């Protein structure tokens, strides 16, 4: 059995072409998917770099324009401002020389444009409060406070000479500095129903009452305005928007001297000043408190960090070379595989010429500021790596699906196909070594319900049936050979006796007896006619072909073939031939011609000498041979005659005999019938 062979033969390279092609296809899918992913990453990296570099200069202009706005100027002026603490607010350096606090629209406009107000959320009242200092010393040693808030009900003011403040609106302010502190109480004095002044009383010991004979400070000025209309959608107490504007004098001697002398304003120790402010209503209700938590601080330079793109950093320089602020974009918190980041950094990407660095200058109130924006392209790689990390799982699933399909095809199909092919190849080589043996093909381990298993089973069953058919054919051939041996043995003895009776050479019957003896000797002991013809031999002797053809035509009637005419035989034509085998060949051709000729028409034997050959033409009138049958007409078994005695071997015998004598035979159709040509070598 094939599986028991010691060594299966190796298959030729051509047997592996499709297998190798299929493997290359899967490998190309894996490599192509990886190459596609790398190309997408490369293109995306290049696109992001181009966008980053193209928008770099524009980004600087956007930031500069933001800082040129009053709110940006406020952020620049307060770049070194300390944070507020529990003792109060640090007043802001406002981008204006002074606030026209007596005009509500101008005071409100400064607060809105500069963005100096801290804002509480709506659930905490939605109040806004700005505390700051102007840029001009000529305005005096003062700070400004502007507040906007909803006030419920009507304004409650103090009557002239009234000392009890518990039922009036009032403001309480506290200033603290290492050089001293100061408090103010400013009750509302109505000038109309919706407007009033708030005179400031310094260092009042109580918050709800004024001492006897106290007088307001003339440098303290404050106003409170309330809108006529109620806020939409509010409660029944009809809250209205109110605007509070205050100018608060600072009594520190150094500050007053700096203001009088027109020195740089504000003084250098302004970050040490703290301000706290409260607005109370009737009954002591706290309407506004600077210490209340939850307020959103005004714009600062730190807020510009949100506008920076990944990889950008902004440095702000003042008068000197020391940066007053350095801002860097916040790094993304998205996870990224380190190996993927390293891979992306190695991907090629062209970049514009020159460093990613740009700068510009700003000027305000005689102060110069320089902005410098720098870009780090590595941040793009980190950002792209974080984005690619999210899709890594999908690519891994795709590659895994391709690899799994490859594995299934490799193990479930290609390996079994290779085993079947090698066993079939071993079977083929075994057949080539022993043509009469057909070994079995064992495919039990390859059977299955899939296509290859069904194919293997079908091949095994087909081969088993072929082996059985071969065995029966071998038995039949053996029986037929034994039968031929018996027939030949029984014919040989009477034939020897007939030859003894017709011993005279001139006896016409002796030639036919010799032909019978030669045929029996040829077939006796052979397995088939084809094998007998292959082993046949011819005795080439000088023969007068003209006299031979005249004799064949004369003896034809004794063979049952009438009207055979020999032409062109007037003079001798010597050839090399075996007379007995040539007569057998001509007899087969004459029998064929007699079978298909028109009734009563002659069969012509025409002899011609062509160069060094003698040409015999056997012509009969009758139907032509179909053109598709001409190439196979001289093959063994090629006969269209009906009957068991027509075996289709006459023309094959004729061709074999002519070949043994060094001649040839051919056939052609003519207008009135068929003509066979026999060529023999002429004798010198």
C-alpha positions as CSV (number, residue, x, y, z in Angstrom):
1,X,0.0,0.0,0.0
2,X,1.1,3.5,-0.7
3,X,1.4,4.5,2.9
4,X,3.7,1.6,3.5
5,X,6.3,2.7,0.9
6,X,9.7,3.3,2.5
7,X,10.0,6.7,0.8
8,X,7.5,8.6,-1.2
9,X,9.0,10.2,-4.3
10,X,9.5,13.9,-4.3
11,X,7.2,15.9,-6.5
12,X,8.5,18.2,-9.3
13,X,8.5,21.9,-8.8
14,X,5.5,22.4,-11.2
15,X,3.3,20.4,-8.7
16,X,3.9,23.1,-6.1
17,X,3.2,26.2,-8.2
18,X,-0.5,26.7,-7.2
19,X,0.3,25.8,-3.6
20,X,3.1,28.3,-3.5
21,X,0.9,30.9,-5.3
22,X,-1.8,30.5,-2.7
23,X,0.7,30.9,0.1
24,X,2.1,33.9,-1.6
25,X,-1.4,35.4,-1.8
26,X,-1.9,35.0,1.9
27,X,1.5,36.4,2.6
28,X,0.8,39.3,0.3
29,X,-2.4,40.0,2.2
30,X,-0.6,40.2,5.5
31,X,2.3,42.2,4.1
32,X,-0.2,44.4,2.1
33,X,-2.3,45.1,5.2
34,X,0.8,46.1,7.2
35,X,2.1,48.2,4.3
36,X,-1.3,49.9,4.0
37,X,-1.4,50.7,7.7
38,X,2.2,52.1,7.5
39,X,1.3,54.1,4.4
40,X,-1.8,55.5,6.1
41,X,0.2,56.4,9.2
42,X,2.9,58.1,7.0
43,X,0.3,60.1,5.0
44,X,-1.5,61.1,8.2
45,X,1.8,62.1,9.8
46,X,2.7,64.2,6.8
47,X,-0.8,65.7,6.7
48,X,-0.8,66.7,10.3
49,X,2.8,68.1,10.0
50,X,1.8,70.2,7.0
51,X,-1.3,71.4,8.9
52,X,0.7,72.1,12.0
53,X,3.4,74.1,10.1
54,X,0.9,75.9,7.9
55,X,-1.2,77.1,10.9
56,X,1.8,77.8,13.1
57,X,2.2,81.5,12.0
58,X,-1.5,82.0,12.0
59,X,-1.7,80.6,15.6
60,X,0.8,83.3,16.7
61,X,-1.3,86.0,15.1
62,X,-4.5,84.7,16.8
63,X,-2.8,84.7,20.2
64,X,-1.3,88.2,19.6
65,X,-4.7,89.5,18.6
66,X,-6.2,88.0,21.7
67,X,-3.7,89.8,23.8
68,X,-4.2,93.1,22.0
69,X,-7.8,93.1,23.1
70,X,-8.4,94.9,26.5
71,X,-9.0,91.5,28.1
72,X,-5.7,90.3,26.8
73,X,-4.0,93.5,28.0
74,X,-5.5,92.8,31.4
75,X,-3.8,89.4,31.4
76,X,-0.5,90.8,30.3
77,X,-0.6,93.5,33.0
78,X,-1.4,91.0,35.7
79,X,1.0,88.2,34.6
80,X,2.9,88.4,37.9
81,X,-0.2,89.0,40.0
82,X,-0.4,86.6,43.0
83,X,-3.4,84.5,43.7
84,X,-6.2,85.8,45.9
85,X,-6.3,84.4,49.4
86,X,-8.5,84.4,52.5
87,X,-7.5,88.0,53.5
88,X,-9.0,89.4,50.2
89,X,-8.5,90.0,46.6
90,X,-5.3,91.4,45.0
91,X,-6.6,94.3,42.9
92,X,-6.1,94.0,39.2
93,X,-4.0,96.4,37.1
94,X,-6.6,97.7,34.6
95,X,-5.7,98.4,31.0
96,X,-7.1,102.0,31.4
97,X,-5.7,105.1,33.1
98,X,-8.8,105.5,35.3
99,X,-12.5,104.6,35.5
100,X,-15.1,107.3,35.2
101,X,-17.0,105.8,38.1
102,X,-19.7,108.6,38.1
103,X,-21.0,107.4,34.7
104,X,-22.7,104.0,34.9
105,X,-22.4,103.2,31.2
106,X,-18.6,104.0,31.1
107,X,-17.9,102.1,34.3
108,X,-19.8,99.1,33.0
109,X,-18.1,99.4,29.6
110,X,-14.7,99.2,31.2
111,X,-15.7,96.1,33.1
112,X,-17.1,94.4,30.1
113,X,-14.3,95.2,27.6
114,X,-11.4,94.5,29.9
115,X,-13.0,91.3,31.3
116,X,-11.8,92.2,34.8
117,X,-15.0,90.9,36.5
118,X,-15.1,87.7,38.5
119,X,-18.4,86.0,37.8
120,X,-20.5,83.8,40.1
121,X,-22.8,81.2,38.5
122,X,-26.5,81.9,38.2
123,X,-27.4,79.5,41.0
124,X,-25.3,81.7,43.3
125,X,-26.9,84.9,42.1
126,X,-25.0,85.6,38.9
127,X,-23.1,88.6,40.4
128,X,-20.1,90.2,38.8
129,X,-17.3,92.1,40.6
130,X,-14.2,93.9,39.3
131,X,-11.6,95.3,41.7
132,X,-8.6,97.1,40.1
133,X,-6.3,100.1,39.8
134,X,-5.8,102.4,36.9
135,X,-2.6,103.1,35.1
136,X,-2.3,106.8,35.7
137,X,-0.9,108.2,39.0
138,X,-2.6,111.5,38.3
139,X,-6.0,109.8,39.1
140,X,-4.9,109.6,42.7
141,X,-4.0,106.8,45.1
142,X,-7.3,105.0,44.6
143,X,-8.6,101.6,43.6
144,X,-11.9,101.0,41.8
145,X,-14.6,98.5,42.3
146,X,-17.5,97.9,39.9
147,X,-20.2,95.3,40.6
148,X,-23.2,94.2,38.7
149,X,-25.8,92.0,40.4
150,X,-29.6,91.4,40.7
151,X,-31.2,93.3,43.6
152,X,-34.7,92.2,44.8
153,X,-37.2,94.9,45.8
154,X,-36.7,98.6,46.0
155,X,-33.5,100.4,47.1
156,X,-33.5,101.3,50.9
157,X,-31.5,104.4,51.6
158,X,-30.4,106.2,54.8
159,X,-32.0,109.5,55.8
160,X,-29.8,112.4,56.6
161,X,-28.6,112.2,60.3
162,X,-29.8,108.5,60.6
163,X,-27.3,106.4,62.5
164,X,-29.0,103.0,62.4
165,X,-27.9,101.2,59.2
166,X,-29.6,97.8,59.8
167,X,-32.5,98.5,57.3
168,X,-30.6,100.2,54.5
169,X,-28.3,99.0,51.7
170,X,-24.7,99.5,52.5
171,X,-21.2,98.5,51.4
172,X,-18.4,97.3,53.7
173,X,-14.8,97.4,52.5
174,X,-11.6,96.3,54.1
175,X,-8.1,97.1,52.8
176,X,-5.1,95.3,54.3
177,X,-1.4,95.9,53.6
178,X,1.8,95.2,55.6
179,X,2.1,99.0,56.2
180,X,-1.5,99.2,57.6
181,X,-5.2,98.4,57.1
182,X,-8.4,100.4,56.6
183,X,-12.1,99.7,56.7
184,X,-15.0,101.5,55.1
185,X,-18.7,101.5,55.7
186,X,-20.7,103.2,52.9
187,X,-24.6,103.4,53.4
188,X,-26.8,104.2,50.5
189,X,-28.4,107.7,50.3
190,X,-31.1,107.8,47.7
191,X,-31.1,110.7,45.2
192,X,-34.1,109.1,43.4
193,X,-36.0,105.8,43.6
194,X,-33.5,103.9,41.5
195,X,-30.2,105.9,42.1
196,X,-28.2,106.9,45.1
197,X,-24.8,107.8,46.5
198,X,-22.8,105.8,49.1
199,X,-20.7,108.1,51.3
200,X,-17.8,106.3,52.9
201,X,-17.2,106.4,56.7
202,X,-13.7,105.2,57.6
203,X,-13.0,102.9,60.5
204,X,-16.6,102.5,61.8
205,X,-16.5,100.1,64.7
206,X,-19.9,98.5,64.0
207,X,-21.4,97.4,60.7
208,X,-25.0,98.3,61.5
209,X,-24.7,101.8,63.1
210,X,-22.7,105.0,62.7
211,X,-21.2,106.8,65.7
212,X,-22.3,110.2,66.7
213,X,-20.8,113.1,64.8
214,X,-18.9,111.0,62.3
215,X,-18.2,112.5,59.0
216,X,-17.7,110.8,55.6
217,X,-14.4,110.9,53.7
218,X,-14.6,113.2,50.8
219,X,-12.1,111.1,48.7
220,X,-14.4,108.1,49.0
221,X,-17.0,108.1,46.2
222,X,-19.6,105.5,45.3
223,X,-22.8,105.2,43.3
224,X,-25.6,102.6,43.1
225,X,-28.0,102.4,40.1
226,X,-30.9,100.1,39.6
227,X,-32.8,99.4,36.4
228,X,-36.4,100.2,36.0
229,X,-37.4,96.9,34.5
230,X,-37.6,93.6,36.4
231,X,-35.5,90.7,35.2
232,X,-37.5,88.4,32.9
233,X,-38.8,85.2,34.4
234,X,-37.9,86.0,38.0
235,X,-39.9,85.8,41.3
236,X,-42.6,88.1,42.5
237,X,-40.1,90.3,44.4
238,X,-39.1,91.7,41.0
239,X,-35.3,91.7,41.1
240,X,-33.7,94.3,39.0
241,X,-30.1,94.6,37.7
242,X,-28.1,97.0,39.8
243,X,-24.7,98.5,39.1
244,X,-22.4,99.5,42.0
245,X,-19.4,101.8,41.2
246,X,-16.8,102.8,43.9
247,X,-13.6,104.8,44.1
248,X,-11.8,103.8,47.3
249,X,-8.9,106.0,48.5
250,X,-5.7,104.4,49.8
251,X,-4.3,106.1,52.9
252,X,-0.9,104.6,52.8
253,X,1.7,107.5,52.8
254,X,4.0,105.9,50.3
255,X,1.2,105.3,47.9
256,X,-0.1,108.9,48.3
257,X,3.4,110.3,47.8
258,X,3.9,108.2,44.6
259,X,0.6,109.5,43.2
260,X,1.5,113.1,44.0
261,X,4.9,112.8,42.5
262,X,3.6,111.1,39.3
263,X,5.8,108.1,39.8
264,X,5.3,104.7,38.2
265,X,1.8,103.5,39.0
266,X,0.9,101.3,40.7
267,X,3.7,101.1,43.2
268,X,5.9,98.0,43.2
269,X,4.3,96.6,46.4
270,X,0.8,96.5,45.0
271,X,0.7,92.7,45.0
272,X,0.8,93.0,48.8
273,X,-2.5,94.8,48.9
274,X,-5.7,92.9,49.7
275,X,-9.3,94.1,49.3
276,X,-12.5,92.5,50.5
277,X,-16.0,93.9,49.8
278,X,-19.5,93.1,50.9
279,X,-22.9,94.5,49.9
280,X,-25.6,94.1,52.5
281,X,-29.3,94.8,52.2
282,X,-32.1,95.6,54.8
283,X,-32.0,93.2,57.8
284,X,-28.3,92.5,57.2
285,X,-29.0,90.3,54.1
286,X,-25.6,89.5,52.3
287,X,-26.2,90.4,48.7
288,X,-22.6,90.4,47.5
289,X,-19.4,89.0,49.1
290,X,-16.0,89.0,47.5
291,X,-15.0,86.1,49.7
292,X,-17.9,83.8,48.4
293,X,-16.5,80.7,46.7
294,X,-17.3,79.6,43.1
295,X,-16.4,82.8,41.2
296,X,-14.8,82.4,37.8
297,X,-11.7,84.5,37.7
298,X,-11.0,87.0,34.9
299,X,-8.9,86.1,31.9
300,X,-5.2,85.3,32.7
301,X,-2.3,84.2,30.6
302,X,-2.8,80.7,31.9
303,X,-6.2,80.7,30.1
304,X,-4.3,80.9,26.8
305,X,-3.1,77.4,27.3
306,X,-6.4,76.0,26.1
307,X,-5.8,77.7,22.7
308,X,-2.4,76.1,22.2
309,X,-2.3,73.0,20.0
310,X,-0.4,69.9,21.1
311,X,3.3,70.6,20.7
312,X,3.1,74.4,21.0
313,X,4.5,76.5,23.8
314,X,4.2,80.2,24.3
315,X,6.7,82.4,26.1
316,X,5.8,86.0,27.1
317,X,8.6,88.4,27.7
318,X,8.3,91.8,29.4
319,X,10.9,94.6,29.3
320,X,13.8,92.3,30.2
321,X,14.9,88.9,28.9
322,X,13.2,87.1,31.7
323,X,9.9,85.5,30.7
324,X,6.9,86.6,32.7
325,X,4.9,83.5,31.6
326,X,5.7,80.2,29.8
327,X,2.7,78.3,28.6
328,X,2.7,74.8,27.1
329,X,-0.2,72.9,25.6
330,X,-1.6,70.2,27.8
331,X,-0.5,66.8,26.8
332,X,-3.2,64.3,25.8
333,X,-4.1,61.7,28.4
334,X,-5.0,59.1,25.8
335,X,-2.9,55.9,26.1
336,X,-0.5,55.0,23.4
337,X,1.8,52.0,22.9
338,X,5.4,53.0,23.3
339,X,6.5,50.8,20.4
340,X,3.9,52.4,18.2
341,X,5.2,55.9,19.1
342,X,8.7,54.8,18.2
343,X,7.5,53.4,14.9
344,X,5.7,56.6,14.0
345,X,8.7,58.7,14.8
346,X,10.7,56.6,12.3
347,X,8.2,57.1,9.5
348,X,9.4,59.6,6.9
349,X,7.8,63.0,6.7
350,X,9.0,66.1,4.9
351,X,8.9,69.4,6.7
352,X,9.2,73.0,5.8
353,X,12.5,74.8,6.0
354,X,13.5,76.6,9.1
355,X,12.8,76.0,12.8
356,X,9.2,75.9,14.1
357,X,9.6,79.2,16.0
358,X,8.0,82.6,15.5
359,X,7.7,85.8,17.5
360,X,6.0,89.1,17.5
361,X,5.8,92.3,19.7
362,X,3.0,94.0,21.5
363,X,2.9,97.5,23.0
364,X,0.5,99.0,25.5
365,X,0.7,102.2,27.6
366,X,4.4,102.5,26.9
367,X,5.1,98.9,27.8
368,X,6.6,96.4,25.3
369,X,5.9,92.7,25.3
370,X,7.4,90.0,23.1
371,X,5.6,86.8,22.3
372,X,7.5,83.7,21.2
373,X,5.7,80.6,19.9
374,X,7.6,77.4,19.5
375,X,6.5,74.1,18.0
376,X,7.5,70.5,18.9
377,X,6.7,68.2,16.0
378,X,7.2,65.2,18.3
379,X,3.8,66.0,19.9
380,X,2.2,65.2,16.6
381,X,3.8,61.8,16.7
382,X,2.4,61.2,20.2
383,X,-1.0,62.4,19.2
384,X,-1.0,60.2,16.1
385,X,0.2,57.3,18.2
386,X,-2.7,57.7,20.6
387,X,-5.1,57.8,17.7
388,X,-3.5,54.8,16.0
389,X,-3.6,52.9,19.3
390,X,-7.4,52.9,19.2
391,X,-7.3,51.2,15.9
392,X,-4.6,48.7,16.7
393,X,-7.1,46.1,17.9
394,X,-9.0,46.3,14.6
395,X,-5.8,45.8,12.5
396,X,-4.8,42.9,14.8
397,X,-8.2,41.3,14.3
398,X,-7.8,41.7,10.5
399,X,-4.3,40.2,10.5
400,X,-5.5,37.4,12.8
401,X,-8.4,36.6,10.5
402,X,-6.1,36.4,7.5
403,X,-3.6,34.2,9.5
404,X,-6.5,32.0,10.7
405,X,-7.8,31.5,7.1
406,X,-4.3,30.7,6.0
407,X,-3.9,28.1,8.8
408,X,-7.2,26.5,7.9
409,X,-6.4,26.3,4.2
410,X,-2.8,25.1,5.0
411,X,-3.8,22.3,7.4
412,X,-7.2,21.4,6.2
413,X,-6.6,21.6,2.4
414,X,-3.0,22.1,1.2
415,X,-1.4,19.5,3.5
416,X,-4.0,16.8,2.7
417,X,-3.8,17.7,-1.0
418,X,0.0,17.3,-0.9
419,X,-0.3,13.9,0.7
420,X,-2.8,12.8,-1.9
421,X,-0.6,14.2,-4.7
422,X,2.5,12.4,-3.4
423,X,0.6,9.1,-3.1
424,X,-0.8,9.5,-6.6
425,X,2.7,10.3,-7.9
426,X,4.0,7.2,-6.2
427,X,1.3,5.2,-7.9
428,X,2.2,6.6,-11.3
429,X,5.8,5.7,-10.9
430,X,4.9,2.3,-9.8
431,X,2.7,1.9,-12.9
432,X,5.6,3.1,-15.1
433,X,7.9,0.4,-13.5
434,X,5.3,-2.4,-13.7
435,X,2.7,-1.5,-16.3
436,X,0.8,-4.8,-15.8
437,X,0.4,-4.1,-12.1
438,X,-2.0,-1.6,-10.6
439,X,-1.3,-1.2,-6.8
440,X,-4.0,0.2,-4.5
441,X,-4.2,3.8,-3.4
442,X,-4.8,4.1,0.4
443,X,-6.6,7.3,1.3
444,X,-8.5,6.2,4.4
445,X,-6.9,9.0,6.4
446,X,-7.9,11.6,3.8
447,X,-11.6,10.6,3.5
448,X,-14.1,13.1,4.8
449,X,-17.2,15.1,4.1
450,X,-15.4,18.0,2.6
451,X,-14.6,18.3,-1.1
452,X,-11.1,16.9,-0.8
453,X,-12.3,14.0,1.3
454,X,-15.0,13.2,-1.3
455,X,-12.5,13.4,-4.1
456,X,-10.0,11.1,-2.3
457,X,-12.8,8.6,-1.6
458,X,-13.9,8.7,-5.3
459,X,-10.4,8.2,-6.5
460,X,-9.9,5.2,-4.2
461,X,-13.2,3.6,-5.4
462,X,-12.4,4.3,-9.0
463,X,-8.9,2.8,-8.7
464,X,-10.4,-0.2,-7.0
465,X,-12.8,-0.8,-9.8
466,X,-10.0,-0.3,-12.4
467,X,-7.9,-2.9,-10.6
468,X,-10.8,-5.3,-10.7
469,X,-11.3,-4.6,-14.4
470,X,-7.6,-5.0,-15.2
471,X,-7.6,-8.3,-13.4
472,X,-10.5,-9.5,-15.5
473,X,-8.9,-8.3,-18.7
474,X,-5.7,-10.1,-17.8
475,X,-7.6,-13.3,-17.2
476,X,-9.5,-12.8,-20.5
477,X,-6.2,-12.2,-22.3
478,X,-4.7,-15.3,-20.8
479,X,-7.7,-17.4,-21.8
480,X,-7.6,-15.9,-25.3
481,X,-3.9,-16.6,-25.6
482,X,-4.4,-20.2,-24.5
483,X,-7.2,-20.5,-27.0
484,X,-5.0,-19.2,-29.8
485,X,-2.3,-21.6,-28.8
486,X,-4.8,-24.5,-29.0
487,X,-6.2,-23.4,-32.4
488,X,-2.7,-22.8,-33.8
489,X,-1.5,-26.2,-32.5
490,X,-4.5,-28.0,-34.1
491,X,-4.1,-26.2,-37.5
492,X,-0.3,-26.6,-37.8
493,X,-0.4,-30.5,-38.1
494,X,-3.0,-30.6,-41.0
495,X,-1.1,-27.6,-42.6
496,X,2.1,-29.5,-42.6
497,X,0.4,-32.5,-44.3
498,X,-1.1,-30.1,-47.0
499,X,2.3,-28.7,-47.7
500,X,3.7,-32.2,-48.1
501,X,0.9,-33.0,-50.6
502,X,1.6,-29.8,-52.6
503,X,5.4,-30.0,-52.5
504,X,5.9,-28.8,-56.1
505,X,6.9,-25.1,-56.3
506,X,4.9,-24.6,-59.5
507,X,1.7,-25.7,-57.6
508,X,-0.5,-22.6,-57.3
509,X,-2.0,-23.8,-54.0
510,X,1.5,-24.0,-52.3
511,X,1.8,-20.2,-52.2
512,X,-1.5,-19.8,-50.2
513,X,-0.4,-22.7,-47.9
514,X,2.9,-20.9,-47.2
515,X,1.1,-17.7,-46.5
516,X,-1.1,-19.5,-44.0
517,X,2.0,-21.1,-42.4
518,X,3.7,-17.7,-42.1
519,X,0.6,-16.1,-40.5
520,X,0.3,-18.9,-38.0
521,X,4.0,-18.7,-37.1
522,X,3.6,-14.9,-36.6
523,X,0.6,-15.1,-34.3
524,X,1.5,-18.3,-32.5
525,X,2.8,-17.6,-29.0
526,X,1.8,-13.8,-29.1
527,X,-0.6,-12.2,-26.7
528,X,-2.2,-9.9,-29.3
529,X,-2.2,-9.0,-33.0
530,X,-0.4,-5.7,-32.2
531,X,2.4,-7.6,-30.3
532,X,2.6,-10.1,-33.3
533,X,3.0,-7.3,-35.8
534,X,5.6,-5.6,-33.7
535,X,7.7,-8.8,-33.6
536,X,7.1,-9.6,-37.4
537,X,10.1,-9.7,-39.7
538,X,10.4,-9.5,-43.5
539,X,12.8,-11.3,-45.9
540,X,13.7,-8.7,-48.4
541,X,14.7,-10.2,-51.8
542,X,14.8,-9.0,-55.4
543,X,11.3,-9.3,-56.8
544,X,10.0,-8.4,-60.3
545,X,7.1,-6.3,-59.2
546,X,5.5,-6.2,-62.7
547,X,5.3,-9.9,-63.0
548,X,4.2,-10.2,-59.3
549,X,1.2,-7.8,-59.9
550,X,0.1,-9.6,-63.1
551,X,0.1,-12.9,-61.0
552,X,-1.9,-11.3,-58.2
553,X,-4.5,-10.0,-60.7
554,X,-4.7,-13.4,-62.3
555,X,-5.1,-15.3,-59.0
556,X,-7.6,-12.7,-57.5
557,X,-10.7,-14.6,-58.7
558,X,-9.5,-17.7,-56.7
559,X,-9.7,-15.4,-53.6
560,X,-13.2,-14.4,-54.6
561,X,-12.3,-11.0,-56.0
562,X,-13.4,-10.5,-59.6
563,X,-12.4,-7.9,-62.2
564,X,-8.9,-7.0,-60.9
565,X,-6.9,-5.3,-63.7
566,X,-3.1,-4.8,-63.6
567,X,-1.7,-1.9,-65.7
568,X,1.8,-0.5,-66.3
569,X,3.2,-4.0,-65.9
570,X,4.5,-4.5,-69.5
571,X,8.2,-4.2,-68.5
572,X,10.0,-5.7,-65.5
573,X,10.4,-3.5,-62.4
574,X,12.7,-4.9,-59.8
575,X,12.3,-4.0,-56.1
576,X,13.4,-5.3,-52.7
577,X,10.4,-7.0,-51.0
578,X,9.0,-10.1,-49.2
579,X,6.7,-11.7,-51.7
580,X,4.5,-13.5,-49.2
581,X,4.0,-10.4,-47.0
582,X,3.5,-8.1,-50.0
583,X,0.9,-10.5,-51.3
584,X,-0.8,-10.4,-47.8
585,X,-0.8,-6.6,-47.9
586,X,-2.3,-6.4,-51.4
587,X,-4.9,-9.1,-50.5
588,X,-6.1,-6.9,-47.6
589,X,-6.3,-3.9,-49.9
590,X,-8.1,-5.8,-52.6
591,X,-10.6,-7.1,-50.1
592,X,-11.3,-3.6,-48.9
593,X,-11.7,-2.3,-52.4
594,X,-14.0,-5.2,-53.3
595,X,-16.2,-4.4,-50.3
596,X,-16.7,-0.7,-51.2
597,X,-16.5,-0.6,-55.0
598,X,-19.5,0.0,-57.2
599,X,-21.1,-3.2,-58.4
600,X,-19.5,-4.4,-61.7
601,X,-16.7,-1.8,-61.6
602,X,-13.0,-3.0,-61.9
603,X,-10.3,-2.7,-59.3
604,X,-7.1,-1.3,-60.9
605,X,-3.5,-2.2,-59.9
606,X,-1.4,0.5,-61.5
607,X,2.5,0.3,-61.4
608,X,4.7,3.3,-61.9
609,X,8.5,3.9,-61.4
610,X,9.1,7.2,-59.6
611,X,12.8,8.0,-59.1
612,X,14.2,5.3,-56.9
613,X,10.8,4.0,-55.8
614,X,8.2,1.8,-57.3
615,X,4.6,3.1,-56.8
616,X,1.6,0.7,-56.7
617,X,-1.9,2.3,-56.8
618,X,-4.9,0.3,-55.9
619,X,-8.0,2.1,-57.2
620,X,-11.7,1.4,-56.9
621,X,-14.7,3.3,-57.8
622,X,-17.2,4.0,-55.0
623,X,-17.8,6.2,-52.0
624,X,-15.1,8.3,-50.6
625,X,-13.6,8.0,-47.1
626,X,-14.7,10.6,-44.6
627,X,-11.9,13.2,-44.2
628,X,-11.9,12.9,-40.4
629,X,-11.2,9.1,-40.7
630,X,-8.2,9.4,-43.0
631,X,-5.5,10.1,-40.2
632,X,-6.6,7.0,-38.2
633,X,-7.5,4.6,-41.0
634,X,-4.4,2.4,-40.7
635,X,-4.7,2.0,-36.9
636,X,-5.5,-1.4,-35.5
637,X,-9.3,-1.8,-35.0
638,X,-10.2,1.2,-37.3
639,X,-13.1,-0.4,-39.3
640,X,-16.6,0.7,-40.0
641,X,-17.7,-2.6,-41.4
642,X,-20.4,-4.6,-39.5
643,X,-20.0,-8.2,-38.4
644,X,-17.8,-10.0,-35.9
645,X,-15.4,-11.2,-38.7
646,X,-14.4,-7.6,-39.5
647,X,-11.8,-6.8,-36.8
648,X,-10.3,-3.7,-38.4
649,X,-6.8,-5.1,-38.7
650,X,-6.3,-5.6,-42.4
651,X,-5.0,-2.1,-43.2
652,X,-2.9,-2.1,-40.0
653,X,-1.3,-5.4,-41.1
654,X,-0.6,-3.9,-44.6
655,X,1.1,-0.8,-43.1
656,X,3.2,-3.0,-40.7
657,X,4.3,-5.3,-43.5
658,X,5.2,-2.4,-45.8
659,X,7.2,-0.7,-43.0
660,X,9.1,-4.0,-42.4
661,X,10.1,-4.0,-46.1
662,X,11.2,-0.4,-46.0
663,X,8.2,0.9,-47.9
664,X,5.2,3.0,-47.0
665,X,1.4,3.1,-47.6
666,X,-1.0,6.0,-47.9
667,X,-4.6,6.7,-49.0
668,X,-6.4,9.5,-50.8
669,X,-9.8,10.3,-52.0
670,X,-10.4,10.8,-55.8
671,X,-13.3,12.1,-57.7
672,X,-14.8,8.7,-58.5
673,X,-13.5,6.7,-55.5
674,X,-10.5,5.9,-53.3
675,X,-6.9,5.2,-54.2
676,X,-4.3,3.4,-51.9
677,X,-0.6,4.1,-52.7
678,X,2.2,1.5,-51.9
679,X,5.8,2.6,-52.2
680,X,8.8,0.2,-52.4
681,X,12.5,0.7,-52.9
682,X,13.7,-0.2,-56.4
683,X,16.6,-2.7,-56.8
684,X,19.5,-1.6,-58.9
